[in-house]
Amino acid sequence: MLTLKSTLRYLVPATLLLAAAFASAKPYCGELDNALGPFDYRDAPPDALYLVEMAHYTDEVAAGVKGNTGAIGGDLDYTLRVFPNHVKALTTMAAVAMRTKVTQLFNARYPVECYFERAVRFQPDDGMAWGAYGKYLYSMGQAERAMPMLKKAYDMAPDNPSVNYNLGIAYFRAKQYDLAVKHAKVAYQHDFPLDGLRNMLVGARKWDGKVEPLPGKEDKAETGDDAAAKVAPETGDDAAAKAASETAAQ
């Protein structure tokens, strides 16, 4: 005969298992159906793109300064429901969330990560969306989840400078310096504007900073001395810390 004590003995483990299942479950990120669109940002209908960006992704929204039709979270949410793989809007949302130290912006329907999940669910062949997702996870300290996404982005967009830059940063932090140098060279061959990765590698004495120009480019390749001269007199660790803020660059 079951007593109250024996019943509780069976119920408590079941309750704990249920709580653990909920804790490990991914957040629900909603269906992709939308009143307008959704459209692939890479091949966006010009009229739809103009109407959405004119109202919801203005210069001030893009810079993360303030919303245009209300709270900035609402404008970014609207933009990303119409264009789920709008990488610039994804980058803005991540930057605002990190600056304000929240995981979901006010007036946004979903947590920040959901918008990245929706982007790659909508267009799984979009390397830039995978790169943005990986970069966001990496910036949140989730390197193990981020690395496969950064590699997937590289497989899809091997010549993209920002993809190579962010993957190079991740490899540097993992102390896989040969791979970090490989991706740094590609990033700078394609004129990536930030010197953080170069400075990290040169400062750590893992690379001389020299980049051979791509065939047909008129720009002269930098010599090792030229690249080294650009590095501030700081250690590799100091340079790495300084460059952390640059990983959000597209």
N, C-alpha and C positions, 0 to 999 in steps of 0.2 A: 504493500500500500504506500502510495506516494505521500510524503509529508511536505509541509511548506519548505522545510530545510532541504529535502532532497530535490524538490522541484527547482529551487533557486540554484542548486548545484549544477543543474543542466542548463538553466536559462542564462546564467552569467557568462559562461564561455561563448554561447551563441551570440549574446549581445556584443561581446568584445570583438568577435569575428565580423559581425555586421558593421560595427563602427570602423574597424580596420579597412573593410572593403570600401566604405564611403570615403575614408581619408585618402586612399590610393587612387580613387577614380578621377579621371580627367574631367575638367570642367565642361559642362555642356556649352557648345559654341554655336548652336543655332543652325537652322537650315539656311541655304544660300539663296533661296527664292526671295525676290524683292520686287516691289512695285515698278521700279525702273532698273533694267538690267537683270542680273549682273552682267557686266561686260569685262572682257579681257583688257586690262590696261595697256598691254603692248599693242593692241589693235583696236583702240577705243574709237567708237563713232565720234567724229569731231564735234557734232552738235551737242551730244550728251556730255562729253568731257567739258566743253565750254560752259554749259549751264551749271554743272555740278561744281566745277572749280571756281566759277565766278561768284557763286553764293556761299560755298562751304569750304573751299581750299584756297582762300585768298593768300596774299603775301604774308599777312599777319598770322594767319592760321599756320601756314607752312613754317614760319619762323618760331612757332610755339608761343607767340606773344599773347594772343587772345582770340576768342571765337568771333565769328562774324554774325551768325544768326542767333547766338546764345552762348552757352558754355562751349569751350573749345572741344571738349569730349564729344558733344553732340554733332558738331560739324565734321569731326574726323570720322565718327561713326557713320554718318550719312555718306560721306565720300567712300568709305571702305565697304559699305553694303552695296553700293552701285559698282564700284571697281575694287573687288576684294584684294587684287594683287597690285594695287597702287603703291608701289614701293616707297615713294616719297612720303605719302601719308602714313604708311606704317612706321617709317623712320621718325617722323614727327611725333606720332603717338608714343613710341618708345622713349624718345628724348624727354617729352613732357612728363611722362610717368616717372622716369628716373629722377628728374629734377625735383618733382614734387613728392617723391618717395611714396607712391601709391602703386597698386597693381591693377586698378581700374579707375579710369578717369570719370569725373562727374559728368552725367548725362550720356555716357557710353553704355551700350547695352550689355557688353561683355567685358571680362577681364582682358588686359592688354594681350596676353599670349594667345587668346582666342582669335584675334584678328590675323595673327601670323598663321595659325592653324587653318583658318578659313581660306587664306590666300593660297596655301599649297594644296589644300583640298580642292579648291576651285580650278587651279591650273598647276597640276603636279609637274609639268615640264618647264616651269618658269624658274630658271636658275637663280635669277636675282631675288625672287621671293624666298627661295630656300636659303640664299645667302643672308638675307635680312633676318630670317627666323633664327638661323644659327648665330648671327651676330648678337641678336637680342638675348638669347639664352646664355651666350658667353658673357655678356655684360652683367647678367644676373648671377654669375658664379656657377653656372651649370655646364661646365666644360665637357663633361662626358656626353651629355645630350647634344651639345652644340657641334662637336667635331664632325659627326657623320653628316650633319646638314651642310656644314661649310665644305666638306669634301664633295657632297652631291652637287652643290652650287658650282664648284670648280669643274666637275665632270661635264656640266651643262654649259658653262660659260668660261672655258679655260683661258681666254685672253682678256677677260674683264679685269680692269685694274683694282677695283674695290674688292672684288671677290678674292683676288690674289693677296691683296694687302691684309685683309682680315684673317685669311687662312695663315699667312705668314706670321702675324701676331700670335695666333694660337699655337703655332709650331714653336715659336720662340719661347713662349711661356712653358711649353712642354719640354723644353731643352732639346728639341729636334732641330738643331741649328742648320744642318744641310738643307732640310726641307724649307726652313724659314728663308734661307738665302735664295733658294730656287724661286719661291713665290715673290720675294722682294724684287728680284730682277725683272720678273714679268710685270709687276705693278709699275715699276719705274720706267720700264721700256715703253709703257703705255701712258706715261706722263701723270701718274698719280700725284696729287698736289701736296700731300703731307709727308714730312721727313721722319716721322716717329719710328717706323720700322727700320729704316736705314740707320738712324742714329743708335737704335738699340743694338743692331748687329755690329756696326762699326765700333761702338763704345765697348761692346763685349769682346772685341777682336775676333769676331767670327766671319768678317767680310771686309774687304777693302773699299766697298761702296761703289765699285766700278760697274757701269752698265753699258753693254754694247748696244748701239742704236739698231732699231729694226731696219731691215732692208728698205731703201728708198727714203729714209728719213735724212733730212739735211742736218739735224742737230748733231753736234759733236758729242761723243761719249765722254762722260766725266772720268777723269783719272782718279785713282785711289786717293791721291793727295788732295784733289779738289773736294771729294766727298768727305774725307776725314776732317778737312778744315771747317766743314759745316757743323760738325758735332760739337756741342757745348762741352766745356771741361767738367764732365760729370761721369760717374761710373755707369756701367751697363745697367745696374739695378735702378739708379736714379733716372736714367733715360727711359727705362721700361715703365716706371711709375708715371713719368710725365706723359708718355705716349698713350696711357690707358684711356685718357679722355678723347683721343683721336680715333679710337676704334669705332665710334659711332658714325664716322664719315662715310658717305656714299661715293 
